[in-house]
Amino acid sequence: MFSKSTSNTLQKSEFLSNLGENRRSILHKDVSVKGDWTSDGVIEFSGKLVGNLTADVLVLTAEGQVTGNIRARKIIIEGQLKGTISALNVVVKSSAKIVADIKAEQLSIESGAEIQGHIQV
């Protein structure tokens, strides 16, 4: 009846719980968005987005795909992104595939991540 939690899910939950009382939106892999999207909270996105995204915090999961420009205070990318990134803090996980120009104050890239574009830190 209940599914078991994986350690990856627990790590994300711990991360999200440390962000305080921000609004949270969790969109699963079957969600498809065409157009611009703005949120003042935390977005955990596993679907497909064609458009620009502005949020406080974005977690683009391994299943997530974004084609457009992203602006956020903090961005964690595990999935695919084509466009531009502008953020204070960007974390690129090993599963990420990025074709984008990245502008950030802090940037962390795990071994195995694929990035094409210009980086300005």
MOPAC internal coordinates of N, CA, C and O (Angstrom, degrees):
PM7 1SCF
backbone

  N    0.0000 0     0.00 0     0.00 0    0    0    0
  C    1.4387 1     0.00 0     0.00 0    1    0    0
  C    1.5265 1   111.71 1     0.00 0    2    1    0
  O    1.2310 1   120.27 1   137.72 1    3    2    1
  N    1.3287 1   117.08 1   -42.28 1    3    2    1
  C    1.4567 1   120.63 1   178.33 1    5    3    2
  C    1.5177 1   108.87 1  -107.03 1    6    5    3
  O    1.2310 1   120.57 1   -40.66 1    7    6    5
  N    1.3235 1   116.51 1   139.34 1    7    6    5
  C    1.4607 1   118.78 1   177.88 1    9    7    6
  C    1.5184 1   109.10 1   -87.53 1   10    9    7
  O    1.2310 1   121.21 1   -26.91 1   11   10    9
  N    1.3242 1   115.28 1   153.09 1   11   10    9
  C    1.4538 1   120.22 1   179.76 1   13   11   10
  C    1.5214 1   109.07 1   -80.46 1   14   13   11
  O    1.2310 1   120.45 1   -37.31 1   15   14   13
  N    1.3141 1   116.75 1   142.69 1   15   14   13
  C    1.4593 1   121.80 1   176.91 1   17   15   14
  C    1.5126 1   109.20 1   -80.35 1   18   17   15
  O    1.2310 1   120.80 1   -37.90 1   19   18   17
  N    1.3210 1   116.08 1   142.10 1   19   18   17
  C    1.4527 1   119.82 1   173.93 1   21   19   18
  C    1.5137 1   108.29 1   -93.71 1   22   21   19
  O    1.2310 1   120.59 1   -17.70 1   23   22   21
  N    1.3208 1   116.48 1   162.30 1   23   22   21
  C    1.4587 1   119.50 1  -179.94 1   25   23   22
  C    1.5183 1   110.82 1   -63.78 1   26   25   23
  O    1.2310 1   119.62 1   146.78 1   27   26   25
  N    1.3599 1   118.33 1   -33.22 1   27   26   25
  C    1.4623 1   121.68 1   178.55 1   29   27   26
  C    1.5288 1   109.92 1   -63.34 1   30   29   27
  O    1.2310 1   120.32 1   137.48 1   31   30   29
  N    1.3250 1   116.99 1   -42.52 1   31   30   29
  C    1.4581 1   120.70 1   178.10 1   33   31   30
  C    1.5230 1   110.35 1   -64.36 1   34   33   31
  O    1.2310 1   120.28 1   139.99 1   35   34   33
  N    1.3187 1   117.07 1   -40.01 1   35   34   33
  C    1.4540 1   120.52 1   178.94 1   37   35   34
  C    1.5198 1   111.30 1   -64.32 1   38   37   35
  O    1.2310 1   120.26 1   139.43 1   39   38   37
  N    1.3439 1   117.12 1   -40.57 1   39   38   37
  C    1.4572 1   120.25 1   178.83 1   41   39   38
  C    1.5257 1   110.58 1   -62.50 1   42   41   39
  O    1.2310 1   119.93 1   137.45 1   43   42   41
  N    1.3369 1   117.74 1   -42.55 1   43   42   41
  C    1.4631 1   120.91 1   178.93 1   45   43   42
  C    1.5250 1   109.98 1   -64.72 1   46   45   43
  O    1.2310 1   120.41 1   137.98 1   47   46   45
  N    1.3325 1   116.82 1   -42.02 1   47   46   45
  C    1.4594 1   119.94 1   179.98 1   49   47   46
  C    1.5160 1   110.92 1   -62.75 1   50   49   47
  O    1.2310 1   120.27 1   139.00 1   51   50   49
  N    1.3335 1   117.10 1   -41.00 1   51   50   49
  C    1.4496 1   120.57 1   178.01 1   53   51   50
  C    1.5163 1   110.09 1   -63.96 1   54   53   51
  O    1.2310 1   120.04 1   137.49 1   55   54   53
  N    1.3352 1   117.53 1   -42.51 1   55   54   53
  C    1.4589 1   121.57 1   178.20 1   57   55   54
  C    1.5203 1   110.31 1   -60.85 1   58   57   55
  O    1.2310 1   120.27 1   132.07 1   59   58   57
  N    1.3209 1   117.08 1   -47.93 1   59   58   57
  C    1.4541 1   120.81 1  -178.23 1   61   59   58
  C    1.5234 1   111.46 1   -65.63 1   62   61   59
  O    1.2310 1   119.78 1   143.68 1   63   62   61
  N    1.3311 1   118.02 1   -36.32 1   63   62   61
  C    1.4605 1   119.88 1  -179.87 1   65   63   62
  C    1.5228 1   111.13 1   -69.71 1   66   65   63
  O    1.2310 1   119.77 1   155.55 1   67   66   65
  N    1.3225 1   118.05 1   -24.45 1   67   66   65
  C    1.4588 1   121.30 1   178.77 1   69   67   66
  C    1.5189 1   112.88 1   -78.33 1   70   69   67
  O    1.2310 1   119.77 1   175.02 1   71   70   69
  N    1.3126 1   118.05 1    -4.98 1   71   70   69
  C    1.4494 1   121.03 1  -177.82 1   73   71   70
  C    1.5211 1   112.87 1   -87.87 1   74   73   71
  O    1.2310 1   120.03 1  -178.54 1   75   74   73
  N    1.3083 1   117.55 1     1.46 1   75   74   73
  C    1.4607 1   120.07 1   177.35 1   77   75   74
  C    1.5110 1   111.79 1    87.11 1   78   77   75
  O    1.2310 1   121.29 1    32.06 1   79   78   77
  N    1.3127 1   115.14 1  -147.94 1   79   78   77
  C    1.4597 1   121.51 1  -173.15 1   81   79   78
  C    1.5321 1   112.97 1   -98.23 1   82   81   79
  O    1.2310 1   119.74 1  -155.50 1   83   82   81
  N    1.3161 1   118.09 1    24.50 1   83   82   81
  C    1.4642 1   120.46 1   178.23 1   85   83   82
  C    1.5225 1   110.76 1   -60.99 1   86   85   83
  O    1.2310 1   121.05 1   -27.85 1   87   86   85
  N    1.3194 1   115.60 1   152.15 1   87   86   85
  C    1.4629 1   120.18 1   174.63 1   89   87   86
  C    1.5138 1   108.32 1   -65.74 1   90   89   87
  O    1.2310 1   120.53 1   -35.82 1   91   90   89
  N    1.3421 1   116.60 1   144.18 1   91   90   89
  C    1.4575 1   121.16 1  -177.93 1   93   91   90
  C    1.5195 1   109.96 1  -126.31 1   94   93   91
  O    1.2310 1   121.29 1   -44.49 1   95   94   93
  N    1.3227 1   115.13 1   135.51 1   95   94   93
  C    1.4639 1   121.71 1   173.76 1   97   95   94
  C    1.5131 1   107.18 1  -123.72 1   98   97   95
  O    1.2310 1   120.42 1   -52.63 1   99   98   97
  N    1.3245 1   116.80 1   127.37 1   99   98   97
  C    1.4534 1   122.08 1   177.81 1  101   99   98
  C    1.5176 1   107.23 1  -120.06 1  102  101   99
  O    1.2310 1   120.78 1   -62.80 1  103  102  101
  N    1.3231 1   116.11 1   117.20 1  103  102  101
  C    1.4583 1   121.60 1  -178.20 1  105  103  102
  C    1.5151 1   109.43 1  -117.45 1  106  105  103
  O    1.2310 1   120.39 1   -54.24 1  107  106  105
  N    1.3245 1   116.86 1   125.76 1  107  106  105
  C    1.4547 1   121.77 1  -174.72 1  109  107  106
  C    1.5280 1   111.42 1   -81.16 1  110  109  107
  O    1.2310 1   120.77 1    -2.99 1  111  110  109
  N    1.3371 1   116.14 1   177.01 1  111  110  109
  C    1.4645 1   121.85 1  -170.91 1  113  111  110
  C    1.5261 1   114.09 1   -67.50 1  114  113  111
  O    1.2310 1   118.54 1   163.49 1  115  114  113
  N    1.3112 1   120.38 1   -16.51 1  115  114  113
  C    1.4584 1   121.71 1  -179.61 1  117  115  114
  C    1.5280 1   113.05 1   -88.10 1  118  117  115
  O    1.2310 1   119.96 1  -179.39 1  119  118  117
  N    1.3313 1   117.67 1     0.61 1  119  118  117
  C    1.4697 1   121.87 1   179.64 1  121  119  118
  C    1.5241 1   108.93 1   -84.77 1  122  121  119
  O    1.2310 1   121.37 1   -46.23 1  123  122  121
  N    1.3397 1   114.98 1   133.77 1  123  122  121
  C    1.4576 1   121.26 1   177.10 1  125  123  122
  C    1.5237 1   108.24 1  -128.42 1  126  125  123
  O    1.2310 1   120.60 1   -52.27 1  127  126  125
  N    1.3451 1   116.45 1   127.73 1  127  126  125
  C    1.4581 1   121.64 1  -177.22 1  129  127  126
  C    1.5222 1   108.88 1  -123.81 1  130  129  127
  O    1.2310 1   120.76 1   -49.83 1  131  130  129
  N    1.3386 1   116.15 1   130.17 1  131  130  129
  C    1.4606 1   121.53 1   172.72 1  133  131  130
  C    1.5156 1   106.81 1  -119.39 1  134  133  131
  O    1.2310 1   120.49 1   -61.75 1  135  134  133
  N    1.3380 1   116.67 1   118.25 1  135  134  133
  C    1.4571 1   121.31 1  -177.60 1  137  135  134
  C    1.5102 1   110.84 1   127.80 1  138  137  135
  O    1.2310 1   121.05 1    -5.04 1  139  138  137
  N    1.3186 1   115.60 1   174.96 1  139  138  137
  C    1.4574 1   121.47 1  -178.40 1  141  139  138
  C    1.5213 1   110.37 1   -82.43 1  142  141  139
  O    1.2310 1   121.12 1   -30.76 1  143  142  141
  N    1.3360 1   115.46 1   149.24 1  143  142  141
  C    1.4499 1   121.73 1  -176.37 1  145  143  142
  C    1.5245 1   108.55 1  -138.01 1  146  145  143
  O    1.2310 1   120.51 1   -48.04 1  147  146  145
  N    1.3266 1   116.62 1   131.96 1  147  146  145
  C    1.4581 1   122.35 1   178.47 1  149  147  146
  C    1.5190 1   109.44 1  -128.30 1  150  149  147
  O    1.2310 1   121.00 1   -44.40 1  151  150  149
  N    1.3397 1   115.69 1   135.60 1  151  150  149
  C    1.4548 1   121.50 1   178.19 1  153  151  150
  C    1.5201 1   108.58 1  -144.49 1  154  153  151
  O    1.2310 1   120.35 1   -37.76 1  155  154  153
  N    1.3314 1   116.94 1   142.24 1  155  154  153
  C    1.4579 1   119.70 1   176.49 1  157  155  154
  C    1.5252 1   111.22 1   -95.83 1  158  157  155
  O    1.2310 1   120.49 1  -166.87 1  159  158  157
  N    1.3183 1   116.66 1    13.13 1  159  158  157
  C    1.4582 1   120.95 1  -177.77 1  161  159  158
  C    1.5132 1   112.64 1  -123.07 1  162  161  159
  O    1.2310 1   121.60 1    24.67 1  163  162  161
  N    1.3214 1   114.54 1  -155.33 1  163  162  161
  C    1.4555 1   123.89 1  -178.56 1  165  163  162
  C    1.5232 1   108.62 1   -95.80 1  166  165  163
  O    1.2310 1   120.41 1   -48.09 1  167  166  165
  N    1.3313 1   116.82 1   131.91 1  167  166  165
  C    1.4589 1   121.52 1   177.18 1  169  167  166
  C    1.5232 1   108.22 1  -119.60 1  170  169  167
  O    1.2310 1   120.44 1   -55.37 1  171  170  169
  N    1.3233 1   116.76 1   124.63 1  171  170  169
  C    1.4601 1   122.67 1   170.02 1  173  171  170
  C    1.5177 1   105.72 1  -108.13 1  174  173  171
  O    1.2310 1   120.50 1   -70.54 1  175  174  173
  N    1.3280 1   116.65 1   109.46 1  175  174  173
  C    1.4574 1   121.69 1  -168.37 1  177  175  174
  C    1.5205 1   111.43 1  -117.41 1  178  177  175
  O    1.2310 1   120.88 1   -55.64 1  179  178  177
  N    1.3328 1   115.93 1   124.36 1  179  178  177
  C    1.4602 1   122.41 1   179.55 1  181  179  178
  C    1.5187 1   112.30 1  -118.39 1  182  181  179
  O    1.2310 1   119.89 1  -179.59 1  183  182  181
  N    1.3195 1   117.81 1     0.41 1  183  182  181
  C    1.4625 1   121.62 1  -175.71 1  185  183  182
  C    1.5152 1   112.69 1   -95.15 1  186  185  183
  O    1.2310 1   121.73 1    28.54 1  187  186  185
  N    1.3479 1   114.29 1  -151.46 1  187  186  185
  C    1.4614 1   121.44 1   178.96 1  189  187  186
  C    1.5220 1   108.52 1  -119.56 1  190  189  187
  O    1.2310 1   120.76 1   -46.95 1  191  190  189
  N    1.3307 1   116.16 1   133.05 1  191  190  189
  C    1.4520 1   122.03 1   178.72 1  193  191  190
  C    1.5210 1   108.90 1  -130.15 1  194  193  191
  O    1.2310 1   120.98 1   -51.20 1  195  194  193
  N    1.3313 1   115.74 1   128.80 1  195  194  193
  C    1.4560 1   122.19 1   170.71 1  197  195  194
  C    1.5222 1   105.29 1  -117.84 1  198  197  195
  O    1.2310 1   120.84 1   -74.67 1  199  198  197
  N    1.3132 1   115.99 1   105.33 1  199  198  197
  C    1.4611 1   121.80 1  -175.82 1  201  199  198
  C    1.5052 1   109.97 1   150.68 1  202  201  199
  O    1.2310 1   120.83 1     3.81 1  203  202  201
  N    1.3073 1   116.01 1  -176.19 1  203  202  201
  C    1.4597 1   122.11 1  -179.01 1  205  203  202
  C    1.5226 1   110.15 1   -94.91 1  206  205  203
  O    1.2310 1   120.96 1   -34.58 1  207  206  205
  N    1.3268 1   115.76 1   145.42 1  207  206  205
  C    1.4593 1   121.58 1  -176.99 1  209  207  206
  C    1.5254 1   109.61 1  -129.81 1  210  209  207
  O    1.2310 1   120.99 1   -52.14 1  211  210  209
  N    1.3263 1   115.70 1   127.86 1  211  210  209
  C    1.4651 1   122.18 1   175.40 1  213  211  210
  C    1.5216 1   107.19 1  -124.41 1  214  213  211
  O    1.2310 1   120.76 1   -52.26 1  215  214  213
  N    1.3385 1   116.15 1   127.74 1  215  214  213
  C    1.4629 1   120.59 1  -178.90 1  217  215  214
  C    1.5162 1   109.76 1  -153.02 1  218  217  215
  O    1.2310 1   120.81 1   -12.26 1  219  218  217
  N    1.3198 1   116.06 1   167.74 1  219  218  217
  C    1.4523 1   120.02 1   173.08 1  221  219  218
  C    1.5243 1   108.96 1   -72.19 1  222  221  219
  O    1.2310 1   120.59 1   127.75 1  223  222  221
  N    1.3355 1   116.48 1   -52.25 1  223  222  221
  C    1.4618 1   122.81 1   178.95 1  225  223  222
  C    1.5235 1   108.17 1  -135.60 1  226  225  223
  O    1.2310 1   120.88 1   -45.67 1  227  226  225
  N    1.3310 1   115.92 1   134.33 1  227  226  225
  C    1.4611 1   121.49 1   176.24 1  229  227  226
  C    1.5135 1   109.27 1  -123.08 1  230  229  227
  O    1.2310 1   120.98 1   -51.14 1  231  230  229
  N    1.3273 1   115.73 1   128.86 1  231  230  229
  C    1.4596 1   122.10 1   170.14 1  233  231  230
  C    1.5224 1   105.54 1  -114.64 1  234  233  231
  O    1.2310 1   120.56 1   -72.58 1  235  234  233
  N    1.3306 1   116.53 1   107.42 1  235  234  233
  C    1.4569 1   122.24 1   176.98 1  237  235  234
  C    1.5170 1   106.58 1   -93.87 1  238  237  235
  O    1.2310 1   120.73 1   -73.70 1  239  238  237
  N    1.3277 1   116.20 1   106.30 1  239  238  237
  C    1.4663 1   120.71 1  -174.69 1  241  239  238
  C    1.5196 1   111.06 1   -70.71 1  242  241  239
  O    1.2310 1   120.55 1    -7.23 1  243  242  241
  N    1.3240 1   116.56 1   172.77 1  243  242  241
  C    1.4564 1   122.09 1  -178.00 1  245  243  242
  C    1.5315 1   111.86 1   -59.81 1  246  245  243
  O    1.2310 1   119.76 1   151.94 1  247  246  245
  N    1.3292 1   118.07 1   -28.06 1  247  246  245
  C    1.4609 1   121.82 1   179.03 1  249  247  246
  C    1.5319 1   111.67 1   -84.86 1  250  249  247
  O    1.2310 1   119.69 1   165.98 1  251  250  249
  N    1.3185 1   118.19 1   -14.02 1  251  250  249
  C    1.4537 1   122.80 1  -173.98 1  253  251  250
  C    1.5202 1   113.60 1   -75.56 1  254  253  251
  O    1.2310 1   121.40 1   -35.08 1  255  254  253
  N    1.3434 1   114.93 1   144.92 1  255  254  253
  C    1.4608 1   122.01 1   178.20 1  257  255  254
  C    1.5233 1   108.44 1  -137.01 1  258  257  255
  O    1.2310 1   120.53 1   -54.60 1  259  258  257
  N    1.3338 1   116.59 1   125.40 1  259  258  257
  C    1.4506 1   121.66 1   178.18 1  261  259  258
  C    1.5162 1   109.54 1  -126.61 1  262  261  259
  O    1.2310 1   121.10 1   -49.35 1  263  262  261
  N    1.3351 1   115.51 1   130.65 1  263  262  261
  C    1.4568 1   122.22 1   171.52 1  265  263  262
  C    1.5175 1   105.83 1  -119.06 1  266  265  263
  O    1.2310 1   120.60 1   -75.28 1  267  266  265
  N    1.3288 1   116.45 1   104.72 1  267  266  265
  C    1.4589 1   121.22 1  -177.44 1  269  267  266
  C    1.5078 1   110.94 1   156.23 1  270  269  267
  O    1.2310 1   120.91 1    11.24 1  271  270  269
  N    1.3018 1   115.87 1  -168.76 1  271  270  269
  C    1.4605 1   122.90 1  -177.51 1  273  271  270
  C    1.5194 1   110.08 1  -101.53 1  274  273  271
  O    1.2310 1   120.89 1   -44.65 1  275  274  273
  N    1.3322 1   115.90 1   135.35 1  275  274  273
  C    1.4615 1   121.60 1  -178.25 1  277  275  274
  C    1.5150 1   109.63 1  -118.66 1  278  277  275
  O    1.2310 1   121.31 1   -47.31 1  279  278  277
  N    1.3420 1   115.10 1   132.69 1  279  278  277
  C    1.4717 1   122.66 1   173.40 1  281  279  278
  C    1.5206 1   106.99 1  -128.34 1  282  281  279
  O    1.2310 1   120.86 1   -50.15 1  283  282  281
  N    1.3387 1   115.96 1   129.85 1  283  282  281
  C    1.4595 1   120.31 1   178.64 1  285  283  282
  C    1.5233 1   109.48 1  -162.92 1  286  285  283
  O    1.2310 1   121.54 1   -16.99 1  287  286  285
  N    1.3132 1   114.66 1   163.01 1  287  286  285
  C    1.4632 1   119.10 1   173.98 1  289  287  286
  C    1.5303 1   109.16 1   -70.32 1  290  289  287
  O    1.2310 1   120.51 1   135.01 1  291  290  289
  N    1.3379 1   116.64 1   -44.99 1  291  290  289
  C    1.4604 1   121.55 1   179.27 1  293  291  290
  C    1.5259 1   108.91 1  -136.16 1  294  293  291
  O    1.2310 1   120.97 1   -43.44 1  295  294  293
  N    1.3309 1   115.75 1   136.56 1  295  294  293
  C    1.4612 1   121.67 1   179.10 1  297  295  294
  C    1.5256 1   108.53 1  -131.82 1  298  297  295
  O    1.2310 1   121.11 1   -49.78 1  299  298  297
  N    1.3235 1   115.49 1   130.22 1  299  298  297
  C    1.4608 1   122.19 1   172.71 1  301  299  298
  C    1.5217 1   105.94 1  -117.08 1  302  301  299
  O    1.2310 1   120.59 1   -57.72 1  303  302  301
  N    1.3398 1   116.48 1   122.28 1  303  302  301
  C    1.4612 1   120.52 1  -175.95 1  305  303  302
  C    1.5226 1   109.88 1  -117.01 1  306  305  303
  O    1.2310 1   121.41 1   -60.15 1  307  306  305
  N    1.3278 1   114.91 1   119.85 1  307  306  305
  C    1.4562 1   122.29 1   173.52 1  309  307  306
  C    1.5229 1   110.31 1  -112.73 1  310  309  307
  O    1.2310 1   120.35 1   158.41 1  311  310  309
  N    1.3328 1   116.93 1   -21.59 1  311  310  309
  C    1.4611 1   122.49 1  -173.40 1  313  311  310
  C    1.5197 1   113.17 1  -101.86 1  314  313  311
  O    1.2310 1   121.14 1    34.68 1  315  314  313
  N    1.3505 1   115.42 1  -145.32 1  315  314  313
  C    1.4568 1   122.22 1  -174.37 1  317  315  314
  C    1.5193 1   110.66 1  -107.89 1  318  317  315
  O    1.2310 1   120.95 1   -42.34 1  319  318  317
  N    1.3368 1   115.80 1   137.66 1  319  318  317
  C    1.4583 1   121.19 1   179.56 1  321  319  318
  C    1.5189 1   109.71 1  -141.64 1  322  321  319
  O    1.2310 1   121.24 1   -47.76 1  323  322  321
  N    1.3410 1   115.23 1   132.24 1  323  322  321
  C    1.4679 1   122.31 1   172.43 1  325  323  322
  C    1.5104 1   106.92 1  -127.55 1  326  325  323
  O    1.2310 1   119.91 1   -60.11 1  327  326  325
  N    1.3447 1   117.78 1   119.89 1  327  326  325
  C    1.4574 1   120.76 1  -179.21 1  329  327  326
  C    1.5066 1   111.38 1   150.92 1  330  329  327
  O    1.2310 1   120.44 1    48.60 1  331  330  329
  N    1.3279 1   116.77 1  -131.40 1  331  330  329
  C    1.4630 1   122.18 1   176.02 1  333  331  330
  C    1.5158 1   109.67 1  -134.58 1  334  333  331
  O    1.2310 1   121.53 1   -24.41 1  335  334  333
  N    1.3394 1   114.67 1   155.59 1  335  334  333
  C    1.4594 1   121.64 1   178.39 1  337  335  334
  C    1.5192 1   107.71 1  -128.28 1  338  337  335
  O    1.2310 1   120.73 1   -48.84 1  339  338  337
  N    1.3221 1   116.21 1   131.16 1  339  338  337
  C    1.4553 1   122.08 1   174.42 1  341  339  338
  C    1.5222 1   107.02 1  -133.76 1  342  341  339
  O    1.2310 1   120.34 1   -63.66 1  343  342  341
  N    1.3467 1   116.95 1   116.34 1  343  342  341
  C    1.4633 1   120.31 1  -175.19 1  345  343  342
  C    1.5189 1   110.73 1  -157.66 1  346  345  343
  O    1.2310 1   121.34 1   -16.36 1  347  346  345
  N    1.3175 1   115.05 1   163.64 1  347  346  345
  C    1.4561 1   119.82 1   172.21 1  349  347  346
  C    1.5240 1   110.44 1   -75.35 1  350  349  347
  O    1.2310 1   120.68 1   137.14 1  351  350  349
  N    1.3380 1   116.30 1   -42.86 1  351  350  349
  C    1.4545 1   121.69 1  -175.94 1  353  351  350
  C    1.5178 1   109.23 1  -134.93 1  354  353  351
  O    1.2310 1   120.24 1   -56.33 1  355  354  353
  N    1.3367 1   117.14 1   123.67 1  355  354  353
  C    1.4553 1   122.35 1   178.78 1  357  355  354
  C    1.5287 1   108.45 1  -122.66 1  358  357  355
  O    1.2310 1   121.03 1   -50.21 1  359  358  357
  N    1.3283 1   115.63 1   129.79 1  359  358  357
  C    1.4609 1   122.24 1   175.51 1  361  359  358
  C    1.5213 1   106.86 1  -118.96 1  362  361  359
  O    1.2310 1   120.68 1   -59.33 1  363  362  361
  N    1.3347 1   116.31 1   120.67 1  363  362  361
  C    1.4576 1   121.98 1  -179.84 1  365  363  362
  C    1.5184 1   107.45 1  -108.27 1  366  365  363
  O    1.2310 1   120.92 1   -64.85 1  367  366  365
  N    1.3233 1   115.85 1   115.15 1  367  366  365
  C    1.4602 1   121.73 1  -178.50 1  369  367  366
  C    1.5299 1   110.95 1   -82.11 1  370  369  367
  O    1.2310 1   120.30 1   -15.16 1  371  370  369
  N    1.3122 1   117.03 1   164.84 1  371  370  369
  C    1.4668 1   122.46 1  -174.37 1  373  371  370
  C    1.5289 1   113.26 1   -62.35 1  374  373  371
  O    1.2310 1   119.47 1   154.68 1  375  374  373
  N    1.3165 1   118.61 1   -25.32 1  375  374  373
  C    1.4709 1   122.29 1  -178.91 1  377  375  374
  C    1.5313 1   112.91 1   -84.89 1  378  377  375
  O    1.2310 1   119.68 1   175.12 1  379  378  377
  N    1.3310 1   118.22 1    -4.88 1  379  378  377
  C    1.4646 1   122.04 1  -174.41 1  381  379  378
  C    1.5274 1   112.35 1   -72.13 1  382  381  379
  O    1.2310 1   121.86 1   -35.62 1  383  382  381
  N    1.3379 1   114.05 1   144.38 1  383  382  381
  C    1.4624 1   122.24 1   173.78 1  385  383  382
  C    1.5239 1   106.15 1  -130.06 1  386  385  383
  O    1.2310 1   120.79 1   -71.34 1  387  386  385
  N    1.3243 1   116.09 1   108.66 1  387  386  385
  C    1.4566 1   121.60 1  -171.66 1  389  387  386
  C    1.5170 1   110.92 1  -122.96 1  390  389  387
  O    1.2310 1   120.98 1   -49.73 1  391  390  389
  N    1.3275 1   115.74 1   130.27 1  391  390  389
  C    1.4601 1   123.18 1   168.55 1  393  391  390
  C    1.5166 1   104.60 1  -121.48 1  394  393  391
  O    1.2310 1   120.64 1   -88.13 1  395  394  393
  N    1.3326 1   116.39 1    91.87 1  395  394  393
  C    1.4680 1   120.17 1  -171.58 1  397  395  394
  C    1.5131 1   110.79 1  -165.45 1  398  397  395
  O    1.2310 1   121.21 1   -23.90 1  399  398  397
  N    1.3042 1   115.29 1   156.10 1  399  398  397
  C    1.4527 1   121.74 1   167.18 1  401  399  398
  C    1.5181 1   106.81 1   -87.64 1  402  401  399
  O    1.2310 1   120.73 1   -46.35 1  403  402  401
  N    1.3386 1   116.21 1   133.65 1  403  402  401
  C    1.4562 1   121.62 1  -176.61 1  405  403  402
  C    1.5253 1   109.42 1  -116.68 1  406  405  403
  O    1.2310 1   120.95 1   -52.59 1  407  406  405
  N    1.3243 1   115.78 1   127.41 1  407  406  405
  C    1.4682 1   122.40 1   175.39 1  409  407  406
  C    1.5170 1   106.60 1  -123.81 1  410  409  407
  O    1.2310 1   120.34 1   -63.18 1  411  410  409
  N    1.3452 1   116.95 1   116.82 1  411  410  409
  C    1.4626 1   120.47 1  -176.20 1  413  411  410
  C    1.5220 1   110.46 1  -151.50 1  414  413  411
  O    1.2310 1   120.99 1   -22.82 1  415  414  413
  N    1.3374 1   115.70 1   157.18 1  415  414  413
  C    1.4584 1   120.22 1   173.11 1  417  415  414
  C    1.5248 1   110.52 1   -82.00 1  418  417  415
  O    1.2310 1   120.36 1   144.60 1  419  418  417
  N    1.3338 1   116.91 1   -35.40 1  419  418  417
  C    1.4622 1   122.44 1   177.07 1  421  419  418
  C    1.5180 1   108.35 1  -131.29 1  422  421  419
  O    1.2310 1   120.46 1   -43.26 1  423  422  421
  N    1.3324 1   116.73 1   136.74 1  423  422  421
  C    1.4573 1   121.46 1  -179.05 1  425  423  422
  C    1.5177 1   109.36 1  -138.13 1  426  425  423
  O    1.2310 1   121.03 1   -49.58 1  427  426  425
  N    1.3253 1   115.64 1   130.42 1  427  426  425
  C    1.4611 1   122.34 1   176.58 1  429  427  426
  C    1.5223 1   107.74 1  -126.11 1  430  429  427
  O    1.2310 1   120.33 1   -51.81 1  431  430  429
  N    1.3329 1   116.97 1   128.19 1  431  430  429
  C    1.4611 1   121.65 1  -178.61 1  433  431  430
  C    1.5217 1   108.87 1  -126.06 1  434  433  431
  O    1.2310 1   120.89 1   -58.33 1  435  434  433
  N    1.3355 1   115.89 1   121.67 1  435  434  433
  C    1.4566 1   120.39 1   177.30 1  437  435  434
  C    1.5207 1   110.42 1   -80.06 1  438  437  435
  O    1.2310 1   120.81 1   -29.43 1  439  438  437
  N    1.3080 1   116.06 1   150.57 1  439  438  437
  C    1.4580 1   122.15 1   176.90 1  441  439  438
  C    1.5303 1   109.73 1   -60.34 1  442  441  439
  O    1.2310 1   120.89 1   -45.13 1  443  442  441
  N    1.3207 1   115.91 1   134.87 1  443  442  441
  C    1.4705 1   120.88 1  -179.92 1  445  443  442
  C    1.5158 1   113.25 1   103.85 1  446  445  443
  O    1.2310 1   119.80 1   161.96 1  447  446  445
  N    1.3292 1   117.99 1   -18.04 1  447  446  445
  C    1.4680 1   120.98 1   178.72 1  449  447  446
  C    1.5214 1   109.21 1   -68.13 1  450  449  447
  O    1.2310 1   121.01 1   -34.66 1  451  450  449
  N    1.3357 1   115.67 1   145.34 1  451  450  449
  C    1.4567 1   121.56 1   177.87 1  453  451  450
  C    1.5207 1   108.80 1  -108.70 1  454  453  451
  O    1.2310 1   120.55 1   -57.41 1  455  454  453
  N    1.3548 1   116.55 1   122.59 1  455  454  453
  C    1.4601 1   121.15 1  -178.97 1  457  455  454
  C    1.5135 1   109.15 1  -134.57 1  458  457  455
  O    1.2310 1   121.24 1   -49.21 1  459  458  457
  N    1.3450 1   115.23 1   130.79 1  459  458  457
  C    1.4630 1   123.15 1   171.16 1  461  459  458
  C    1.5169 1   107.11 1  -125.22 1  462  461  459
  O    1.2310 1   120.29 1   -54.86 1  463  462  461
  N    1.3195 1   117.05 1   125.14 1  463  462  461
  C    1.4519 1   119.95 1   179.16 1  465  463  462
  C    1.5154 1   110.49 1   145.83 1  466  465  463
  O    1.2310 1   120.96 1     4.13 1  467  466  465
  N    1.3023 1   115.77 1  -175.87 1  467  466  465
  C    1.4570 1   122.44 1   178.55 1  469  467  466
  C    1.5273 1   109.24 1   -96.08 1  470  469  467
  O    1.2310 1   121.41 1   -36.15 1  471  470  469
  N    1.3348 1   114.90 1   143.85 1  471  470  469
  C    1.4519 1   120.81 1   179.32 1  473  471  470
  C    1.5189 1   108.41 1  -122.27 1  474  473  471
  O    1.2310 1   121.06 1   -50.60 1  475  474  473
  N    1.3320 1   115.57 1   129.40 1  475  474  473
  C    1.4632 1   121.63 1   176.63 1  477  475  474
  C    1.5207 1   108.08 1  -127.38 1  478  477  475
  O    1.2310 1   121.06 1   -65.50 1  479  478  477
  N    1.3407 1   115.59 1   114.50 1  479  478  477
  C    1.4538 1   120.77 1  -179.66 1  481  479  478
  C    1.5101 1   108.85 1  -120.04 1  482  481  479
  O    1.2310 1   120.10 1   180.00 1  483  482  481

